């Protein structure tokens, strides 16, 4: 158990102390990271037959320190981007910097940064070459033209206005933020393990998507440094976990792989890709907390997955 994290969680219950100190999330403060993540989702969606061309309306859960993944989507041809987060992290200055760096990456058709550069980014790809079969010269040239870049920059500076291509909400509370059946693709990177209302968010995504629209999510089931072993958080009692969580805006929901798959299917999705990552368990079945006693032998060794699914018509 990470005692420092436990003490921090307990401290949030004490009067006069801040309930949540936002220090950023890391990752999306790098243009190359945003480029690497977005192109992974795009390449895999194309490979799985979900998108033959870049999506026109893109939603992202948990953009974090910037809307860089959304900017990469706009530079790939999207006409509208929705970013929703639990806590506001993104800053205008950082977004402008990342936009400029992304433009350079797309103009040079930079290869997708691989696991040697970003060891924790999943999924791994068969090829890291720039996806010219998706972003052909005919498509890409107008997407990264001066006029287009100016439009994206103006959208950043005037976010959430009627003319803007960018909608950003943090915190968000209502499904009415996005019009029903208006989105082509919704993605996230290591976010859904933090969402408390999983059933609600999967149902909401289904509501937002057009018929045959798709979702693309990398989900990390590890303890995020809260335990001594990667899956040690499943050994914490509900009481210990309540102290660890404290009054933080978010932490982990501790739900295993099978819960996500079940809720996806119940929400109305057909799963087309479930690229699981397995690691040897560091805890024995008898060490599992009461609420996880019935966890399957498969769940206990799945440390992450990349899942893509299509909304059933």
C-alpha positions in Angstrom: 0.0 0.0 0.0 1.2 3.5 -0.8 1.0 5.1 2.6 1.6 8.6 1.2 -1.5 8.3 -1.0 -3.5 6.9 1.9 -2.6 9.8 4.1 -3.4 12.2 1.4 -6.8 10.7 0.9 -7.5 10.9 4.6 -6.3 14.5 4.7 -9.0 15.6 2.2 -11.6 14.8 4.9 -10.1 17.4 7.3 -11.7 20.9 7.5 -9.7 23.7 5.9 -7.7 21.5 3.6 -8.2 21.6 -0.2 -10.2 18.7 -1.5 -8.3 18.4 -4.7 -5.0 19.8 -5.9 -4.9 19.7 -9.7 -1.3 19.2 -10.8 -2.2 18.1 -14.3 -2.4 14.6 -15.8 0.8 14.4 -17.9 1.0 13.0 -21.4 -1.1 15.5 -23.4 1.3 18.3 -22.6 3.4 16.8 -25.4 2.4 17.2 -29.1 4.2 14.0 -30.0 2.3 12.1 -27.4 -1.0 13.5 -28.7 0.0 12.7 -32.3 1.0 9.1 -31.2 -2.3 8.5 -29.4 -4.6 9.9 -32.0 -3.0 8.1 -34.9 -3.2 4.8 -33.0 -6.9 5.2 -32.5 -7.3 6.2 -36.2 -5.2 3.4 -37.6 -6.9 0.8 -35.4 -10.4 2.0 -36.3 -9.5 1.8 -40.0 -7.9 -1.6 -39.6 -11.0 -2.9 -37.8 -13.3 -1.6 -40.5 -14.9 1.1 -38.3 -13.7 4.1 -40.3 -12.7 4.1 -43.9 -12.0 7.8 -43.8 -11.2 10.1 -40.9 -14.2 10.9 -38.7 -15.9 14.3 -39.1 -17.2 14.7 -35.5 -14.9 13.4 -32.7 -15.5 13.3 -28.9 -12.9 12.7 -26.3 -13.2 11.7 -22.6 -10.6 13.1 -20.3 -8.4 15.2 -22.6 -6.2 16.2 -19.6 -3.5 18.8 -19.9 -4.4 19.9 -23.4 -6.9 19.2 -26.2 -4.0 18.0 -28.3 -5.7 14.8 -29.3 -8.7 16.7 -30.5 -6.4 19.1 -32.4 -4.8 16.1 -34.1 -8.3 14.9 -35.0 -9.1 18.4 -36.5 -5.8 18.3 -38.5 -6.9 14.9 -39.8 -10.1 16.2 -41.2 -12.6 16.4 -38.3 -15.0 19.4 -38.5 -16.0 19.3 -34.8 -14.3 18.2 -31.6 -15.9 17.7 -28.1 -13.6 17.4 -25.1 -15.2 16.6 -21.7 -13.3 16.2 -18.5 -13.9 15.8 -14.7 -11.5 18.6 -13.8 -10.2 21.5 -16.0 -6.6 21.0 -16.8 -6.1 22.4 -20.3 -4.8 25.9 -20.8 -5.1 28.1 -23.9 -1.3 28.9 -24.1 -0.4 25.2 -24.0 -3.0 24.3 -26.6 -1.7 26.9 -29.1 1.9 25.6 -28.6 0.7 22.0 -29.2 -1.2 23.0 -32.3 1.9 24.6 -33.9 3.9 21.5 -33.1 1.2 19.1 -34.4 1.0 21.1 -37.7 4.8 20.5 -38.2 4.4 16.7 -37.5 1.5 16.4 -40.0 3.3 18.4 -42.7 6.4 16.2 -42.4 4.2 13.1 -42.2 6.2 12.0 -39.2 6.1 8.4 -38.4 4.0 7.4 -35.4 6.1 7.5 -32.2 6.5 4.0 -31.0 6.9 2.2 -27.7 10.6 3.0 -27.6 9.7 6.7 -27.2 6.5 6.3 -25.2 6.8 3.1 -23.4 3.3 3.2 -21.8 1.2 4.1 -24.8 -1.0 1.3 -26.0 -1.9 -0.3 -28.3 1.2 -1.4 -30.1 0.8 -1.3 -33.9 2.0 -3.6 -36.7 3.5 -0.6 -38.5 4.4 2.9 -37.2 4.7 4.5 -40.7 2.6 7.6 -41.3 -0.9 6.3 -42.3 -0.9 7.6 -45.9 -3.5 5.1 -46.8 -6.0 7.0 -44.5 -4.5 10.5 -44.7 -3.8 10.6 -48.4 -2.2 13.7 -50.0 -5.5 14.6 -51.5 -7.1 14.7 -48.0 -4.2 16.0 -46.0 -3.3 19.1 -47.9 -6.6 21.0 -47.3 -6.6 19.8 -43.6 -3.3 21.5 -42.9 -3.6 24.5 -45.1 -3.0 28.0 -43.7 -6.7 28.8 -43.8 -7.6 25.6 -42.0 -4.9 26.2 -39.3 -6.2 29.7 -38.8 -9.7 28.4 -38.4 -8.5 25.9 -35.7 -6.5 28.5 -33.9 -9.5 30.9 -33.9 -11.6 28.0 -32.5 -9.1 27.5 -29.7 -9.1 31.2 -28.8 -12.9 31.3 -29.0 -13.7 27.9 -27.6 -17.4 27.0 -27.1 -18.7 29.9 -29.3 -21.1 29.1 -32.1 -18.4 29.4 -34.8 -15.8 27.3 -32.9 -14.9 23.8 -34.0 -14.0 23.0 -30.4 -16.3 22.4 -27.5 -14.7 21.9 -24.1 -16.4 21.2 -20.8 -14.8 20.6 -17.4 -16.4 19.6 -15.2 -19.3 18.2 -17.2 -22.5 17.0 -15.7 -25.1 16.6 -18.5 -25.5 14.4 -21.5 -27.1 17.4 -23.2 -23.7 18.8 -23.8 -23.6 16.9 -27.1 -26.5 16.5 -29.5 -27.9 13.0 -29.7 -26.6 10.9 -32.6 -24.2 13.6 -33.8 -20.8 12.0 -33.2 -18.8 9.7 -35.4 -16.1 8.5 -32.9 -15.5 8.8 -29.2 -12.1 8.0 -27.8 -10.1 8.0 -24.6 -6.6 7.0 -23.4 -6.3 5.6 -19.9 -9.4 7.4 -18.7 -12.3 5.0 -18.2 -10.6 3.3 -15.2 -11.2 6.6 -13.4 -14.9 7.0 -14.2 -17.2 6.3 -11.2 -20.5 5.9 -13.2 -19.3 3.4 -15.9 -22.8 2.3 -16.8 -23.9 5.9 -17.2 -20.9 6.9 -19.4 -21.3 3.9 -21.7 -25.0 4.7 -22.1 -24.2 8.3 -22.7 -21.6 7.6 -25.4 -24.2 5.4 -27.1 -26.7 8.2 -27.0 -24.2 10.7 -28.6 -23.0 8.4 -31.4 -24.6 8.2 -34.8 -25.9 4.8 -35.8 -22.8 2.7 -36.6 -20.6 5.3 -34.9 -17.7 3.9 -32.9 -15.8 4.1 -29.7 -12.1 3.6 -29.2 -10.7 3.3 -25.6 -7.4 2.2 -24.0 -8.2 1.2 -20.4 -5.6 0.6 -17.7 -6.6 -1.7 -14.9 -3.4 -1.4 -12.9 -3.2 0.3 -9.4 -1.5 3.5 -10.6 1.0 3.3 -7.9 -1.6 3.0 -5.1 -0.4 -0.5 -4.0 2.8 -2.4 -3.8 1.9 -4.7 -6.7 0.2 -3.8 -10.0 -3.1 -5.4 -9.0 -2.8 -4.9 -5.3 -5.7 -2.4 -5.2 -8.1 -5.4 -5.6 -7.0 -6.5 -2.1 -8.0 -3.3 -0.4 -11.2 -3.4 1.6 -14.0 -1.0 0.8 -13.2 0.9 4.0 -9.5 1.2 3.2 -10.4 2.3 -0.4 -12.7 5.0 0.9 -9.9 6.4 3.0 -7.5 6.2 0.0 -10.0 7.9 -2.3 -10.9 10.6 0.2 -12.8 13.5 -1.4 -10.7 13.6 -4.5 -12.6 14.4 -7.7 -11.5 11.1 -9.1 -9.2 8.2 -8.5 -9.9 4.6 -9.7 -13.2 2.7 -10.0 -11.3 -0.6 -9.6 -13.6 -2.3 -12.1 -12.0 -5.2 -13.9 -12.1 -6.0 -17.6 -15.2 -8.1 -17.6 -17.3 -5.3 -16.1 -16.4 -2.9 -19.0 -17.2 -5.5 -21.6 -20.6 -6.3 -20.0 -21.6 -2.7 -19.6 -20.5 -2.0 -23.2 -22.7 -4.7 -24.6 -25.6 -3.8 -22.3 -25.4 -0.2 -23.5 -25.9 -1.2 -27.1 -22.4 -1.8 -28.5 -21.0 -4.6 -30.6 -17.3 -5.1 -29.7 -15.0 -5.6 -32.7 -11.6 -5.3 -30.9 -10.6 -6.3 -27.4 -6.8 -6.3 -27.3 -6.0 -7.5 -23.8 -2.7 -7.1 -22.0 -2.0 -9.7 -19.4 0.5 -9.7 -16.5 1.2 -12.4 -13.9 -0.9 -11.7 -10.8 1.0 -10.5 -7.8 -1.8 -11.4 -5.4 -3.4 -14.7 -4.6 -7.2 -15.3 -5.0 -7.6 -15.6 -1.3 -6.1 -12.1 -0.8 -8.8 -10.4 -2.9 -11.1 -8.0 -1.0 -14.7 -9.2 -0.3 -16.2 -7.3 -3.2 -13.7 -9.0 -5.6 -13.9 -12.6 -4.2 -15.7 -13.8 -7.3 -13.2 -12.2 -9.8 -12.4 -14.6 -12.5 -8.9 -16.0 -13.1 -8.8 -14.1 -16.4 -9.8 -10.8 -14.9 -7.1 -10.9 -12.2 -4.3 -11.0 -14.8 -5.7 -8.5 -17.3 -3.8 -5.3 -16.7 -5.2 -3.3 -19.6 -7.1 -3.5 -22.9 -7.7 -1.6 -26.1 -11.3 -1.9 -27.0 -13.2 -0.7 -30.1 -16.9 -1.1 -30.6 -19.6 0.0 -32.9 -23.1 1.3 -32.0 -25.7 -1.2 -33.1 -28.2 0.3 -35.6 
